[in-house]
Amino acid sequence: MNAAINMDTATAALLASSLAALVATLGLVVVVFRAGFAERFSPYLASIAAGLLVATAIFLFPEAIESVNNAPVYVLFGYFILFTLNRTFDSSNASASVSGSAIPPLFAIGLHSLIDGVEYGVLFSFDIYSAIIASFGLILHEFAEGVVLYVLLRHAGLGKATAFLLAFMGAALTTPLGTLLANYFIVGLDDASFGIVTSMAVGALLYVGTTHLIDHLKDAPNRGISMLLYLVGMLLAGVLGLLHHHGDGHDHHHDHHDHAYELQEKDQDVVSLS
């Protein structure tokens, strides 16, 4: 892990997911007051985000292989989980297919944002530098998530105030909630279990970057600019990833395990003193 970054990983993950919630809220505010601007601008943010996430997942994949046996299987499983959930509750067609019901898009995007929050906790515990790179992509795409959910809820027949409140809960609050859940259970994981969770997170990043955000890229007013921004995102993550790996020699430490061991040692000391 980069020695220059000494922030507590759990706090860093929560701060990143809270920033993502703030960006989703910003998307909601913009789409309420400047709907046309939000719908034109969000696909370009999604393009950069997709490039960042795909490149980050590629750099994390070899480390996932080193951390657990059958890592590729768990990567595919992580991809498959998000693919299945998002296709089961296809938010892009939900308002038309369920007679205007607001539940499918709210559930789909809310669950997706919750899983995004879990990814923050897992990635920051695994490698804080790579997590920071991935966070740029995850945070940027939250703007589009807030816009999309609000629009779908409005199409489902909800009023502006109700759609804004539910979109805020589904696209914004669920992200830090997922991080809090991740920070709670990660401490107790052994190395093998943590490697499995990390591999699944890589698969989730691949899904968001290669599949989930593609729908937003198609909506860009200028697809040439959208593709260029996608490549810029990949290049940026690639350069940062290369600098990181050449700089630290792949020497990663799992702070969450160290913290768990410290807690166990303190408990043993208390028992021995009593």
N, C-alpha and C positions, 0 to 999 in steps of 0.2 A: 504494500500500500504506500502511496505517496506520503513520505514523512512530513512534507510541508503542510499537509492538511491534517490537523489534529482535532477537528471538531468531532464531538460525539456523534457516532453514526445514526443513532436513533433520532437525535435532535435534528440532524441534517436532513434525514428522510422526511420528518414531519414538516420541516420548513419548506422543503421542495414541494411536497404534496399540498401544503397550504397555499403556496404560490400558484400552483396549478388551479386550485379552487378559486383563487382571486382572478386568474386569467379567464376561467369559465364564466365567472360573474361579470367580468368586463365584456365578454362576448354577449351576455344577456342584455346588459345595459345598452350596448351599441345597437343590437338588433331591435330593441324596443324603440329607440329614438332615431336610428339611422339604418333602417332595415336594408335598403339597397346597398349601402356601403359595406355592411357586415357580410352580406351574401357574396359580394364581389371580392372582398379582401380575405375571407377565411380560407378559401381554397389554396391561396398562395402560402399561408402559414402552414396548412396541412402538407403542402409539397415539401417545404424545408423539414418539417417534422418527420415525414416518411423517410427521407434520406438519412437523417440523423439516426433514426431507430434501426433501420436496416443495417447500416454500417456498424453501429454499436453491437447489435446482435451477432454479427459476423466476427467481431473481435472477441466477444465473450464466449463464443462457441468452443474454441480450443481449450479455454480454461475450464469450461463445464465438463469437457471430456476428461481432463486431468483430475477433476474433483470427484467423479463418481463413475462406476461402471454403467454401460448402456446409456450414457448421456444422450446420444441421438434419439433414442426411443422416448426419453422424457421430454426432449425438446419438441418432438412431433406431438406428444401428448398435450403439452402446453398450448401448442398451436391449435390442435384439434378441439380442446375445451372451448377456447374463445370462438373458434369458427362455428362450432355447434350452437353455442349460446346465442351468438349474433344472428345466425341464420334461422334459428328457431323463433326468435323474436326480432325479425327483420325490421329495424326501425325505419328504413327508407320506404317500406310499403305498408307499415302498420296502420296508418290512419285510413288507408283505403280498404284494407283487407278485414278490418274488425269493426266495420260500421262506425267509424269515428271514435272508437274507444281510445282513451289516453293511456291505458294501462300498458300495452305492449311496448311503445317507445319509451315510456318512463322506466319500465322494468329493465329493458335491454340496455339503455344508456346508463342507467343507475348502476346496474351490475357491472357493466364494463368499466365505469369510473371507479367502482369499489376495487376491482381487480387491478386497475392501474395503481391505486393506492398501495395495495399489497406489494406490487412490483417495486415501488420506491423503497419499502422496508427491506425487501430481499436484496436488491441491487446495492444499496448503500452498505449493507452488512457484508456483502461479498467483496466489493471493490469500490471504494468511494469515488475514485477518479472516473471510472467508467460509468458509474451511476450519475455523476454530474453531467456527463455528455448525454446520456440517455434522457436525463431530466429535461434538457432543452427541448427534445422532441416531444416528450410526454406533455410538457407544460404548454408548448405551442399548439398542440392539437386540441387542447381543452377549449380554446377559443371557439373552434369549429363545433365541438361537442355541445357547448352552451347554446350556440346559434341554432344548430340542427334540432335539438330537443325542444327549444321554445317554439320554433316554427311548426314542428309536428304536433305539439300540444294545442297550438292555435288552430291548426287544420282539423284537429279532433273536436273542435267546438268550444274550447275553454276560453274564458275571458282573459284579458291581458294580465291582470293582477294574479289570477290563479295559475296561469301558465308560467308566469315569471317565478312565483314561489315554488311550484313543483319542479321547474327546470333547475332552480337554484339548489334544491334538495337533491335532485337526481344527478346533475352534472358537476356540482361543486362540492357540497358537503360530504358526499360519499367517498371522495378521494382521500382526504385526511383521515376519515374513519377507517378506510382500508389500511392505511399506514399504521394507525394505532393498533389495529388487530395484528398486523405483521410484526410490529415491534414487540408485541406481547408474546407471540408463540415462537418467534425465532430464537429467543434466548435459550429455550429448552431443547433445541434440535441438536442431534449429534452430527458429526461430519458427513456421514452418508446421507442422512435425511436432508441436510442443508444443501448438499450437492444436487439432490433430486429437485428440490424447490427452485434452486438457481437455474437448473437446466430448463425447467418448465417456464421460468420467467423469460429465458432467452426465446423460447418458442412463442410466448405471448408477445414479445417485442417484434418478432418476425411477422406475426399475424397483423398487428397494428400497422406496421410499416409497409407490408406488401399487399395486404388485402383490405383491411378496414378503412384506411385512408384513401384508397384508390377511388372510391366513390366520390370523395371530396375533390380529388384532382381532376376528375372528369368534368366537374362543374366550373372549372376555372375559365374566365372569359378569354384568356389567351393561353392555350395549352403549351405553346413554345416556352413562354416565361415559366409556366408551372414546371415543365420538365427541367429547365435550367436550374430552378430553385431546388428541385429534387436532387440534382447532381451536386449542387453547392452543399446541400445538407450532408450528402454522403462524403464528399471531399473533406468538409470540415471535421466530421467525426473521424474519418480515416486518418487525417493528419494528426489530430489530437491523440488518437489511439496509438499511432506509431511512436509519437514523442513519449507517451506514457510508458509503453512497453520497452522502448530502448533505454528509458531513464531509470526504471526500477528493476529490470532483469526478472520480471514476473514474480517478484517476491511479495505475495499477497498474504495477509494475515486476517483471520476471521475475528474481528473485535468482539462480535457477539458471543463467541465461544470463550474468549478471554474473560469477558465480563461474567459469563456464567460460572466459570471456574473460580473467579474471585468471590462470587457470592457463596459458592459451595465451601471455599476455604474459610470464609468468615463464619459461616454456620458451624463448621467443624470446630473453629476456635471457641465459639460461644458454648458449644456443647462440652468441650474439654474443660473450660473454665468453671462451668456449672457442676 
